[in-house]
């Protein structure tokens, strides 16, 4: 069986989950007159595509979705969504411009240094270039919450005369097909992006994103809410659920099983850059879609679309909550801990580039075959301080303070990270037996201290400097319930109960 066959089996399983769901206990909402108008526009767009007018078809599909989505999501567009047609050959330039508006050079330097010091990407990598190339390959249309604009990708004129392809699968619509034009795929992508526009008109997505921009893990969690809902809505469009009453009952657990099958195959379904990218790049880009839709389904299974609206009032703030929706829901939600080392002073010979929050997902990716899923579970909070040598800009070091839900969770992480970062000369320092009690693991360039539920990892410094840095950090650690200042109309995150 080849990968393509396996992909189609996975998509078939998704369809079976939807088909086998129990009928709703209450009668489904009835399609509105606006829905019928939207369906007529879809047919019109299909005829335009069949005639080879694919760029005009995209415009018609947008008009159709602006009529169809309100009845699916049970909330109206407040105004027509502004549209821009971006030529495919200029897409990279547009993405670079948008990127530079959103991320400063200093912020991007920190992101790149974080992944390099953690051995998540090669030292010679140019992260920005790789991201731009990866996104340019995959984008079929996108909504920009900063400019409130829907960008349709205008294909070269000679593609207007290409014949439509066979219907696209859910996987194709998530990743974007590149060869020719597919009507169903284009409808799905436009529905996905216009869902962002609809939510933006009600909740101000840019303001929510700005609230978590300094916390990478929380930003990924918020993105999972955005992309998960848009993917769920896109699935409703794909199956013709124009009232949105069936898709909300699709079992989250069943979706989770299918998405876990899809996840390792997604890079192979993408372009050449996706196939060659480090796992952390692919997984962090795919995570908001695959795991985000499972998270959103877990909410709609219990509370329908209203539960998602409420999630925008109090967004998830960690990938842990996306991976384990039960930690987000209910009065006993396991909300993460914010860790600060204050005041932070860099060791001699180094400057502090900045701080990051790694979170459960990236910890899981980092540990991989060294306990991965189990060693990252039980994450309670962390802060990673990235250091750069004053004399050699390529020389990086870090101090990673973490806290865990239990002592056993902390021990499993300690064992995993000791094995993951042990060099050939450090192998004797890596634990070979289960850890019992507090431990201190010291080697040539790695310093790990486990104290109860807290673990400090220092990497890239000589033993003497590591010990001195450790002695400074421990008494200056502050742990508080993590909260964010959401836009004025939104509730603040709840602390641990």
Steps between C-alpha positions, in 0.01 A plus 500: 500500500648839404464829685235631262279199564546542876404867473175412326425241769548768766265737319248219463516441875423868559193466282391187687524682832273773368257251348479284813427781743172491690225725366451818703243476778337823386388569142778664298473864404338563163693653212424868459417689183856632515624139490306427184644816342848384599445157344392665175823700504701180551340355189578819312863481611517137389377596153763773480770252601375247243533773237861560607435831681657386826588845637142619455381175654698576817331840530159336462589235759588774748160664444336159548682426827412839645137389468552137609728531803266703725244217498769240573662700780176653627633856497488767227766689312482861619619627163633375167859374520752712311663306216840520331624287212866412548687355205668166573840631389475790749380288790846461653549878505159552665577238766838657575341842539233363733761305696721807549202699628430232758846379611794731571854391406583467870198276560588282205863476615373368833270246331781370280751489788247315720457218253874485429608486864248220556629302197158521334642645175851483349741774602536616138123542451346825383164472672334800340587392147378146568169623640432735210574224248287250690201733527527613138479138384188424703284815498186491285329808655534681831326751723709775664347617833728805507363645178163319522557377145431170325784426259398282207796356308471605136647228283681569170260549210605180323371303800154646443453255216598188693231242558378452857646203687338225699347607836756574774526314830507671840878454507535669161293795618707537817829500309392654170540316170743645253425336163207653315175620650254311718156646569432324829847575633466869414158519664642336813801730525285811451253373763790442740647848455163676507428328833799697632342816357167420666666439838711812459191715460365363830815448709794699353749222427795737469443638851481148645820400317681811623416409860711182472768608252777476764408142597566255217307215660192711574513647149493149355204413723305808387583419137362149561167650604492718186608230256311219671169680471566599138586138417185374671293748300679398181407138573137605532521660155666190358218275618221744412396567861358844420335539841808402703292260706678176401866597515482612864409143597798338322669308786824668604658169600439353156646809335800476731574145386480599134708816544771305679519275194515801269759702692819313399382485139424870455854605394493241221173650374654847490767649275872428482581749776252333736657160437850629572414722800598406858219329696451800729416723202251260349338399827462853633337608172271196479411483870242786505305331221510133598500524878309828496200341329497222762509761777215697341295183443541411868338835582218477245421141605399636839378850428449546126620813322432707813786318672740626233370855536569475872851372429577830326402675823747287693748344255722199565848609610720193453551218253445273800135613502470434126653153536286425807168690462385368838764724660335803341139409574315493833558656845810286565685611188875459522619847403874549449748674728696810398866479602730799533859531615522850637733677481671301224874558462696338219814299577837655421577512129137474386209728416134414549315484167161453664256250647262246350233263627557157348182317606393139476488469121856619431628302799335191350664568162837560663499178699367289213638150544624588850163454665328770289130481576533366857796718597323817383165416661449659837656827385398778738695803378845611383726783397805471275766772517714510186862621528746609230875524532640855492793389284338237274144566385459136394570373850171462687404378845176477696346462844167317500296505821198269499231396746289183479165373623661231714840385625477196273438725197810702591709184530385371159590833339839504672584153369384590149685830469819353648503234229396741224775753567777269613797530262735212430720616788193543723354152458617383843299783659169401343286293740454135404261416785176666617576814701426487871495822702665832415803475272774716353646391166818680394718452194721692261225724359180388671375579851168359625351542845178332613342636817156356573272603211748753357781433253772742391698419185805705400663423167802643319699630799810350663441315831627780725290769329195270496524441874536870572205580273290230666580638847375839382180373332343279769445766769367748240226281348143630527199286405152645455178392322531598135264776387476732201347841447242427235324775304278714725178323398638158588540313826845438644641149520400307807780409740536153638199432725 
